[in-house]
Amino acid sequence: MSFSPELAAIRFGCGLSPVIAPPDRAETLLSGLLAPDDLAARFEIESFNGFSERLIKARRIRRESASRKEITEEIGKIRKQLSVDRNRWHTMRLLRWVWTDTPFRERLTAFWSDHFTVKGKTSIMLSGILPYQQDAIRPYLTGRFSDMLIATTTHPMMLHFLDQSSSIGPQSRRAKVSDKQRGLNENLAREVLELHTLGVDGPYTQKDVRQLAELFTGLTYDVQDGFRFRKGIAEPGAETVLGQSYGGNPAQLDAILAALHDLSVHPATARHIARKLAVHFIDDNPDPALVDHVTARFLETDGDLMAVYAALLEHPSAWAGGPKNVKPPLDYVASACRALAMDQDDIAALSPQALRRTLVNPLALMGQPLFRPAGPDGWAEQDEVWTTPQAVSARLRWALSVPARLRRNLPEPRAFAEAALGPYVTEAVRFAADAAESRSDAVGLVLSAPAFQRR
């Protein structure tokens, strides 16, 4: 199959737009990744360094406040403001999808953010997910996989989510002098091997998990200083992971970075990443030849992500058929906003309550509660997860009721159908849009069409 601009916009981008042309060739998708990240500046999401100021303030309140009541009240103010800011950052992410002319960047940010899933385990840290993505995902989209692996593994959000800061080497200085019973935690090591690199069927054993967990001791963070390597809690001596020895006495961060680099270029990692990309962007059951092709390019280039993306886009299977995978709820809502050319001023005019009702709470009803992934493996890729009766019903209700609240002047029905679906619009959809009793109903019917539900 050959390249299609409209399919490129839907399958590898953020959906069709009535005001932004689809990419004219596959190379345009790639070159867009190297262009200045103007949308990040235009629709700003706080960096994790900025977000950390809230953590520092909360710690100061807990240390200096005179009473439990004062602590509760002051921390409550921080949580309330963060709830507002968190939802505002979410709208900034949606607006990036709406207005980007480099849509592959937004899709890859979403893909890698899910691959390296984190979740806040306290009410304040719950708001750290999007700042984490700005620091640990977005800047590394076009580098080597090893760079992103190291950035995410050592990020405070990952260390928090997987309880790494509580992991203490059994023979470390801290373990020998402390009466506390905190011990080795294998969470981070297991997820790095099982989810982030080799894959669940990768060539590792429980012994490798244990050894990597011992190697990882010392990785921690402080709300004031961010990531830290603390030798006092690190396990001394060498650890062996996949037959390779790392570290020594004293323990050093360089040994951890070396292990992560070796894992990043392992053949099992190459295949795991290649298949995940093919499943996410193209088909739940991808062409084995496509997976082989992307795997080979990953290995040839030591995980050069631009080369990996190029391999994905140049294979004929990338352009086979029409839209296939069902859009997860966040993608569905974001692509609907893009099809409607949602205006920043209209969204900015929404009250915090209206924002929650229109762009936050409906995602949970569709099966994807915002900022609350089910586990470290992120959101499911399988279509059936997003097509339960309850989830489909929630999509239909959103499509029929919410667009009129988000845009003051809805588009003419037939023009909207053509703009939103391009060559995938059917006569049945055209007829339904023309016959609808109102523009709101017509827009809802187009957004409910099977072709719009897929990418």
C-alpha positions as CSV (number, residue, x, y, z in Angstrom):
1,M,0.0,0.0,0.0
2,S,1.1,3.6,-0.6
3,F,1.2,6.7,1.5
4,S,-2.1,8.5,2.2
5,P,-2.1,12.0,3.6
6,E,-5.5,11.5,5.3
7,L,-4.5,8.1,6.8
8,A,-1.2,9.6,8.0
9,A,-3.2,12.3,9.8
10,I,-5.5,9.8,11.4
11,R,-3.1,6.8,12.1
12,F,0.1,8.7,13.0
13,G,-1.3,12.1,13.8
14,C,-4.0,13.7,15.9
15,G,-6.8,13.3,13.4
16,L,-8.0,15.5,10.5
17,S,-8.5,19.2,10.9
18,P,-10.5,21.7,8.9
19,V,-7.8,24.3,9.1
20,I,-4.5,22.3,9.1
21,A,-3.5,20.3,6.1
22,P,-2.5,16.6,6.5
23,P,1.1,15.7,5.9
24,D,2.0,15.5,2.3
25,R,4.4,12.6,2.7
26,A,5.8,10.3,5.4
27,E,9.0,12.3,5.6
28,T,7.0,15.3,6.7
29,L,5.9,13.4,9.8
30,L,9.5,12.8,10.6
31,S,10.8,16.2,9.9
32,G,8.1,17.7,12.1
33,L,9.8,15.9,15.0
34,L,12.9,17.9,14.5
35,A,11.2,21.3,14.1
36,P,11.0,23.7,17.1
37,D,8.5,22.6,19.7
38,D,6.4,25.7,19.4
39,L,3.2,24.2,20.8
40,A,4.9,23.4,24.1
41,A,5.6,27.1,24.5
42,R,2.2,28.2,23.2
43,F,0.2,25.8,25.4
44,E,2.4,25.6,28.4
45,I,2.4,22.7,30.9
46,E,4.5,23.2,34.1
47,S,7.8,21.5,34.2
48,F,8.5,19.1,37.1
49,N,11.0,21.6,38.6
50,G,8.1,24.1,38.8
51,F,5.8,21.5,40.2
52,S,8.3,20.6,42.8
53,E,7.8,24.0,44.4
54,R,4.5,22.6,45.6
55,L,6.2,19.6,47.2
56,I,8.7,21.9,48.9
57,K,6.0,24.1,50.2
58,A,4.0,21.2,51.6
59,R,7.1,19.8,53.4
60,R,7.7,23.2,54.9
61,I,4.1,23.4,56.2
62,R,4.4,20.0,57.8
63,R,7.6,20.9,59.5
64,E,6.7,24.4,60.6
65,S,3.0,24.5,61.3
66,A,1.9,24.8,64.9
67,S,-1.1,22.4,64.8
68,R,-2.6,19.5,62.9
69,K,-5.5,21.8,61.9
70,E,-3.2,24.3,60.4
71,I,-1.4,21.6,58.4
72,T,-4.7,20.2,57.1
73,E,-5.9,23.6,56.0
74,E,-2.7,24.7,54.3
75,I,-2.1,21.4,52.6
76,G,-5.7,21.4,51.5
77,K,-5.2,24.7,49.7
78,I,-2.2,23.3,47.8
79,R,-4.3,20.2,46.8
80,K,-7.2,22.4,45.7
81,Q,-5.0,24.6,43.5
82,L,-3.2,21.6,42.1
83,S,-6.6,20.1,41.1
84,V,-7.4,23.2,39.1
85,D,-3.9,23.4,37.6
86,R,-3.9,19.7,36.7
87,N,-7.1,20.0,34.7
88,R,-5.8,23.2,33.1
89,W,-2.6,21.4,32.0
90,H,-4.9,18.7,30.6
91,T,-6.6,21.3,28.4
92,M,-3.2,22.6,27.3
93,R,-2.4,19.0,26.1
94,L,-5.7,18.9,24.2
95,L,-5.0,22.3,22.6
96,R,-1.6,21.0,21.4
97,W,-3.5,18.2,19.7
98,V,-5.9,20.6,18.2
99,W,-3.5,23.1,16.7
100,T,-0.3,21.2,16.1
101,D,1.1,21.0,12.6
102,T,3.6,18.3,13.8
103,P,1.0,15.8,15.1
104,F,3.4,12.8,15.2
105,R,5.2,14.5,18.1
106,E,2.0,14.6,20.2
107,R,1.2,10.9,19.4
108,L,4.7,9.8,20.3
109,T,4.6,11.8,23.5
110,A,1.4,9.9,24.4
111,F,2.9,6.5,23.3
112,W,6.1,6.9,25.3
113,S,4.3,8.4,28.3
114,D,2.2,5.2,28.4
115,H,5.2,2.9,27.9
116,F,6.9,4.6,30.9
117,T,3.7,4.9,32.9
118,V,3.8,6.7,36.3
119,K,1.1,7.5,38.7
120,G,1.0,9.8,41.8
121,K,0.3,7.8,44.9
122,T,-0.5,10.9,47.0
123,S,-3.0,13.6,46.3
124,I,-0.2,16.1,45.5
125,M,1.9,13.7,43.5
126,L,-1.1,12.8,41.4
127,S,-0.6,16.1,39.7
128,G,3.0,15.4,38.7
129,I,2.2,13.2,35.6
130,L,2.1,15.9,32.9
131,P,5.1,17.8,34.4
132,Y,7.0,14.4,34.3
133,Q,6.1,14.0,30.6
134,Q,7.5,17.5,29.8
135,D,10.8,16.7,31.4
136,A,11.4,12.9,30.9
137,I,9.5,12.1,27.7
138,R,9.1,15.1,25.3
139,P,12.7,16.2,25.1
140,Y,13.9,12.6,24.3
141,L,11.5,11.7,21.4
142,T,14.2,12.0,18.7
143,G,17.2,10.7,20.6
144,R,18.3,7.2,21.5
145,F,16.0,4.9,23.5
146,S,18.7,4.6,26.1
147,D,18.5,8.3,26.9
148,M,14.8,8.1,27.5
149,L,15.1,5.0,29.5
150,I,17.6,6.6,31.8
151,A,15.6,9.9,32.1
152,T,12.4,8.0,33.1
153,T,14.1,5.5,35.4
154,T,15.8,8.1,37.4
155,H,12.9,10.6,37.4
156,P,11.4,11.4,40.8
157,M,7.9,10.4,39.5
158,M,9.1,6.9,38.6
159,L,11.0,6.5,41.8
160,H,7.9,7.6,43.7
161,F,5.5,5.5,41.8
162,L,7.5,2.3,42.2
163,D,8.6,3.0,45.8
164,Q,12.3,3.0,44.8
165,S,13.3,5.5,47.5
166,S,12.4,2.9,50.2
167,S,14.7,0.3,48.7
168,I,17.7,-0.3,50.9
169,G,20.6,-2.6,50.1
170,P,20.7,-5.5,52.6
171,Q,24.5,-4.9,53.1
172,S,24.4,-1.2,52.8
173,R,25.7,1.2,55.5
174,R,22.1,2.2,56.4
175,A,20.9,-1.4,56.8
176,K,23.7,-2.1,59.2
177,V,23.0,0.8,61.5
178,S,19.3,1.2,61.3
179,D,16.6,-0.6,63.3
180,K,14.0,0.1,60.7
181,Q,12.9,-3.0,58.8
182,R,12.8,-1.4,55.3
183,G,14.5,-3.7,52.8
184,L,15.0,-4.3,49.2
185,N,12.2,-3.3,46.8
186,E,12.0,-5.0,43.4
187,N,9.3,-2.9,41.8
188,L,11.5,-0.7,39.7
189,A,13.8,-3.5,38.6
190,R,10.9,-5.8,37.6
191,E,9.1,-3.1,35.6
192,V,12.3,-2.0,33.8
193,L,12.9,-5.6,32.7
194,E,9.3,-6.7,32.1
195,L,7.7,-3.5,30.7
196,H,10.3,-0.9,29.7
197,T,13.0,-3.1,28.0
198,L,13.0,-6.9,27.5
199,G,9.2,-7.5,27.7
200,V,7.1,-9.9,29.8
201,D,8.5,-12.9,27.8
202,G,12.1,-11.6,27.8
203,P,15.1,-13.7,28.6
204,Y,15.4,-12.8,32.3
205,T,14.9,-14.7,35.6
206,Q,13.9,-13.8,39.1
207,K,17.6,-13.8,39.9
208,D,18.1,-11.1,37.3
209,V,15.3,-9.1,38.9
210,R,16.8,-9.4,42.4
211,Q,20.3,-8.5,41.1
212,L,19.0,-5.4,39.2
213,A,17.1,-4.4,42.3
214,E,20.2,-4.5,44.4
215,L,22.0,-2.5,41.7
216,F,19.3,0.1,41.7
217,T,19.6,0.7,45.5
218,G,20.8,4.3,46.0
219,L,18.4,5.7,43.4
220,T,16.2,8.1,45.3
221,Y,14.9,11.7,45.2
222,D,14.4,14.6,47.6
223,V,11.7,17.2,47.1
224,Q,14.3,19.9,47.5
225,D,17.0,18.6,45.2
226,G,15.2,16.1,42.9
227,F,17.0,12.9,41.8
228,R,19.8,11.8,44.1
229,F,22.1,8.8,44.3
230,R,22.7,7.9,47.9
231,K,25.7,5.6,48.5
232,G,24.6,5.0,52.1
233,I,21.6,2.9,51.1
234,A,23.2,1.3,48.0
235,E,24.2,-2.3,48.0
236,P,28.0,-2.7,47.9
237,G,29.7,-5.1,45.5
238,A,29.0,-6.3,42.0
239,E,25.6,-7.5,40.7
240,T,25.1,-9.8,37.7
241,V,22.3,-9.0,35.3
242,L,21.8,-11.2,32.2
243,G,25.3,-12.6,32.7
244,Q,27.0,-9.2,32.8
245,S,28.6,-7.9,36.0
246,Y,28.0,-4.3,37.1
247,G,29.3,-2.2,39.9
248,G,31.6,-2.8,42.8
249,N,32.6,-1.4,46.1
250,P,31.7,1.4,46.6
251,A,28.5,1.4,44.7
252,Q,28.3,4.1,41.9
253,L,25.7,5.6,39.7
254,D,27.7,4.9,36.6
255,A,27.2,1.1,37.0
256,I,23.4,1.6,37.0
257,L,23.6,3.8,33.9
258,A,25.7,1.1,32.1
259,A,23.2,-1.6,32.9
260,L,20.3,0.6,31.6
261,H,22.3,1.2,28.4
262,D,22.9,-2.5,27.9
263,L,19.3,-3.3,28.5
264,S,18.2,-0.6,26.0
265,V,20.1,-2.2,23.1
266,H,19.3,-5.8,23.9
267,P,17.7,-7.7,21.0
268,A,14.7,-8.6,23.1
269,T,14.2,-4.9,23.9
270,A,14.4,-4.1,20.2
271,R,11.6,-6.6,19.4
272,H,9.5,-5.5,22.3
273,I,9.6,-1.8,21.3
274,A,9.1,-2.6,17.7
275,R,6.0,-4.6,18.3
276,K,4.5,-2.1,20.8
277,L,4.9,0.7,18.2
278,A,3.3,-1.5,15.5
279,V,0.4,-2.4,17.8
280,H,-0.2,1.1,19.0
281,F,-0.1,2.9,15.6
282,I,-1.2,0.3,13.1
283,D,-3.0,-2.9,14.3
284,D,-3.6,-5.0,17.4
285,N,-2.2,-7.9,15.3
286,P,0.6,-6.4,13.3
287,D,2.3,-7.8,10.3
288,P,5.3,-9.9,11.5
289,A,7.3,-8.6,8.6
290,L,6.7,-5.0,9.9
291,V,7.8,-6.0,13.4
292,D,10.9,-7.7,12.0
293,H,11.8,-4.6,9.9
294,V,11.5,-2.2,12.8
295,T,13.4,-4.5,15.1
296,A,16.3,-4.8,12.6
297,R,16.5,-1.0,12.3
298,F,16.5,-0.6,16.1
299,L,19.4,-3.0,16.4
300,E,21.3,-1.5,13.5
301,T,21.2,1.9,15.1
302,D,21.5,1.0,18.8
303,G,18.0,2.4,19.3
304,D,18.1,5.6,17.4
305,L,14.5,6.5,17.6
306,M,14.3,8.6,14.5
307,A,15.6,5.7,12.5
308,V,13.1,3.4,14.3
309,Y,10.2,5.7,13.4
310,A,11.4,5.9,9.8
311,A,11.4,2.1,9.6
312,L,7.8,2.0,10.9
313,L,6.6,4.6,8.3
314,E,8.4,3.2,5.3
315,H,7.0,-0.3,5.5
316,P,4.0,-1.0,3.2
317,S,2.0,-2.5,6.1
318,A,2.0,1.0,7.8
319,W,-0.4,2.1,5.1
320,A,-2.5,-1.0,4.6
321,G,-6.3,-0.6,4.9
322,G,-8.1,2.3,6.5
323,P,-8.3,3.3,10.2
324,K,-8.2,0.1,12.3
325,N,-7.4,0.6,16.0
326,V,-10.2,1.9,18.2
327,K,-9.1,5.3,19.7
328,P,-8.7,5.3,23.5
329,P,-11.0,7.9,25.1
330,L,-8.3,10.6,25.5
331,D,-7.4,10.2,21.8
332,Y,-11.0,10.2,20.8
333,V,-11.8,13.4,22.7
334,A,-8.7,15.1,21.5
335,S,-9.2,14.2,17.9
336,A,-12.8,15.4,18.2
337,C,-11.6,18.8,19.5
338,R,-9.2,18.9,16.5
339,A,-12.0,18.2,14.0
340,L,-13.9,21.0,15.6
341,A,-10.9,23.3,15.5
342,M,-11.6,24.1,19.2
343,D,-10.7,27.6,20.1
344,Q,-8.5,28.3,23.1
345,D,-10.7,31.2,24.2
346,D,-13.8,29.0,24.3
347,I,-12.0,26.5,26.5
348,A,-10.5,29.2,28.6
349,A,-14.0,30.6,29.2
350,L,-15.0,27.3,30.9
351,S,-15.3,27.4,34.7
352,P,-13.3,24.7,36.6
353,Q,-16.5,22.9,37.2
354,A,-17.6,23.0,33.5
355,L,-14.1,21.9,32.5
356,R,-14.4,18.8,34.7
357,R,-17.9,18.0,33.3
358,T,-16.9,18.3,29.7
359,L,-13.3,17.2,29.3
360,V,-12.3,15.4,32.5
361,N,-15.1,13.3,34.0
362,P,-16.3,11.9,30.7
363,L,-13.0,10.1,30.2
364,A,-13.6,8.0,33.3
365,L,-17.0,7.0,32.0
366,M,-15.4,6.0,28.7
367,G,-13.0,3.8,30.7
368,Q,-9.9,6.0,30.9
369,P,-9.9,8.0,34.2
370,L,-7.5,11.0,33.8
371,F,-4.2,10.5,35.5
372,R,-5.2,7.2,37.0
373,P,-3.8,4.3,34.9
374,A,-4.7,0.9,36.3
375,G,-1.1,-0.2,36.8
376,P,2.5,0.2,35.6
377,D,1.7,-1.4,32.3
378,G,-0.3,1.7,31.3
379,W,-3.5,1.7,29.2
380,A,-4.6,-1.3,27.2
381,E,-4.1,-1.4,23.5
382,Q,-6.8,-4.1,22.7
383,D,-9.9,-2.7,21.0
384,E,-12.3,-4.7,23.1
385,V,-11.2,-2.8,26.2
386,W,-12.6,0.5,24.8
387,T,-15.8,-1.0,23.2
388,T,-17.7,-2.2,26.2
389,P,-21.4,-1.2,26.1
390,Q,-20.8,1.3,28.9
391,A,-17.8,2.9,27.2
392,V,-19.5,3.2,23.9
393,S,-22.6,4.7,25.5
394,A,-20.5,7.3,27.2
395,R,-18.8,8.2,23.9
396,L,-22.2,8.7,22.2
397,R,-23.5,10.8,25.1
398,W,-20.3,13.0,25.0
399,A,-20.5,13.4,21.2
400,L,-24.1,14.5,21.2
401,S,-24.0,16.9,24.2
402,V,-20.5,18.3,24.8
403,P,-19.3,19.9,21.5
404,A,-22.0,22.5,21.6
405,R,-20.7,23.5,25.1
406,L,-17.1,23.8,23.8
407,R,-17.7,25.7,20.6
408,R,-20.0,28.6,20.3
409,N,-20.6,28.2,16.5
410,L,-20.8,24.6,15.3
411,P,-19.8,23.9,11.7
412,E,-22.2,23.2,8.9
413,P,-23.0,19.4,9.1
414,R,-22.0,18.2,5.6
415,A,-18.8,20.2,5.7
416,F,-18.0,18.9,9.1
417,A,-18.5,15.3,8.0
418,E,-16.1,15.8,5.1
419,A,-13.5,17.6,7.2
420,A,-13.6,15.1,10.1
421,L,-13.6,11.9,8.1
422,G,-12.0,12.8,4.7
423,P,-12.1,9.9,2.3
424,Y,-13.6,7.6,5.0
425,V,-16.9,9.5,5.2
426,T,-19.8,7.2,4.0
427,E,-23.1,8.1,2.3
428,A,-24.9,6.9,5.5
429,V,-22.9,9.5,7.6
430,R,-23.6,12.2,5.0
431,F,-27.3,11.4,5.0
432,A,-27.5,11.3,8.8
433,A,-25.7,14.6,9.2
434,D,-28.0,16.3,6.6
435,A,-31.1,14.8,8.2
436,A,-30.2,15.7,11.8
437,E,-32.6,18.1,13.6
438,S,-29.8,20.4,14.8
439,R,-26.2,21.1,14.1
440,S,-25.4,19.7,17.6
441,D,-27.0,16.4,16.6
442,A,-25.3,16.4,13.3
443,V,-21.9,16.9,14.9
444,G,-22.6,14.2,17.4
445,L,-23.6,11.7,14.7
446,V,-20.4,12.4,12.8
447,L,-18.2,12.0,15.9
448,S,-20.1,8.7,16.7
449,A,-19.4,7.2,13.2
450,P,-17.4,4.0,13.3
451,A,-14.7,5.6,11.0
452,F,-14.2,8.4,13.5
453,Q,-13.8,6.0,16.4
454,R,-10.8,4.4,14.8
455,R,-7.3,5.5,13.8
